[in-house]
Amino acid sequence: GAEMAQLPVEMREQVGAAGGLLVLRVGQGTPASRAGLHSGDVLVKVNGKPLRTSRDLRTALEESPNAALALELVRKRQTMTVKMK
């Protein structure tokens, strides 16, 4: 439900994150949209584990297909956690 890319090194200081996945686009009516993700958010952890690549997120989704995921993200230099089912 969302298009993401690895956070470019040159953007890390600007967004206030040391790494993670930059949300480029969120599809309407998707789990990512219902969780409140916005384009420009940087996902930094899933269920307490650091996110370095989109593969890390896919692995978390595969390991808990029916459970809600706790996504830690940085939005406008503020860290927050949202739940995604």
PyMOL commands that set and color helices and strands:
alter all, ss='L'
color gray80, all
select helices_A, chain A and resi 9-15+31-34+54-63
alter helices_A, ss='H'
color red, helices_A
select strands_A, chain A and resi 2-6+21-26+42-46+49-50+69-75+78-84
alter strands_A, ss='S'
color yellow, strands_A
deselect
rebuild
show_as cartoon
